[in-house]
Amino acid sequence: MSTRVGTKGQVVIEKPIRDELGVEPGWIAVQRIVGGDRVEVRFYPAEHDRSLRGALAGQIERSIPPDRFDQARQDAWAAVAKHRMTGEQ
């Protein structure tokens, strides 16, 4: 499939692709250049009143049990503060 770029730089994501990915109107499209000659587009659901638990599960490198989250957050803030103050990792 191919699509012509419109006068405002808009490109239509073809319906079969939107359907396969489950993309719906109002979703957020995040774009980035990949390899210098390609564009990657990731789609995220728009705001809603449902839980987002697990929405980014495929994007995280590690998981923290709920009972350790507060401590992990404090540790992360401390690491960032230390890095900013001393340049150490």
C-alpha positions in Angstrom: 0.0 0.0 0.0 1.2 3.5 -0.6 -0.2 6.9 0.4 0.5 10.3 -1.0 1.7 12.9 1.5 -0.9 15.8 1.8 -0.1 19.5 1.5 0.0 19.7 5.3 2.4 16.8 5.6 -0.4 14.4 6.6 -0.2 10.7 5.9 -3.2 8.3 6.2 -2.6 5.1 8.0 -4.6 2.6 5.9 -7.7 1.0 7.4 -6.5 -2.6 7.3 -3.4 -1.5 9.3 -5.4 0.5 11.8 -7.8 -2.5 12.2 -4.9 -5.0 12.8 -3.3 -2.7 15.4 -6.6 -1.8 17.0 -6.0 1.9 16.6 -9.0 4.1 17.2 -9.8 7.8 16.7 -8.3 9.9 19.4 -5.3 7.7 20.1 -1.9 9.3 20.5 0.6 8.6 17.7 4.3 8.9 18.8 6.7 9.2 15.9 10.5 8.9 15.8 13.2 8.6 13.2 14.7 5.1 13.0 18.0 4.4 11.1 18.0 7.8 9.5 15.7 7.0 6.7 12.5 5.5 8.3 9.8 6.7 10.7 8.4 4.5 13.5 4.9 5.3 14.7 3.7 3.9 18.0 0.0 4.2 19.0 -1.2 4.7 22.5 -4.9 4.9 23.7 -6.3 8.3 24.5 -7.1 9.3 28.1 -10.0 7.4 29.6 -11.4 6.5 33.0 -10.3 2.9 32.9 -7.2 1.5 34.5 -3.9 1.7 32.6 -2.4 -1.1 34.5 -0.4 -3.2 32.1 -0.7 -0.7 29.1 3.1 -0.3 28.8 4.0 -3.8 30.0 5.8 -4.5 26.7 7.9 -1.3 27.1 9.4 -1.9 30.6 12.7 -3.6 31.3 11.9 -4.8 34.8 8.9 -5.1 37.1 8.6 -4.0 40.7 6.2 -5.7 43.0 3.5 -3.3 44.3 4.7 -3.6 47.9 8.2 -2.4 46.9 7.2 0.4 44.6 7.5 3.3 47.1 11.0 2.2 48.0 12.0 1.8 44.4 10.7 5.3 43.6 12.6 6.8 46.5 15.8 4.9 45.4 15.3 6.3 41.8 14.9 9.9 43.0 18.0 9.5 45.2 20.0 8.1 42.3 19.0 11.0 40.0 19.8 13.6 42.7 23.2 12.0 43.3 23.9 12.0 39.6 22.9 15.7 39.2 25.0 16.7 42.2 28.1 14.6 41.6 27.9 13.3 38.1 28.2 9.7 39.4 25.9 7.0 38.2 
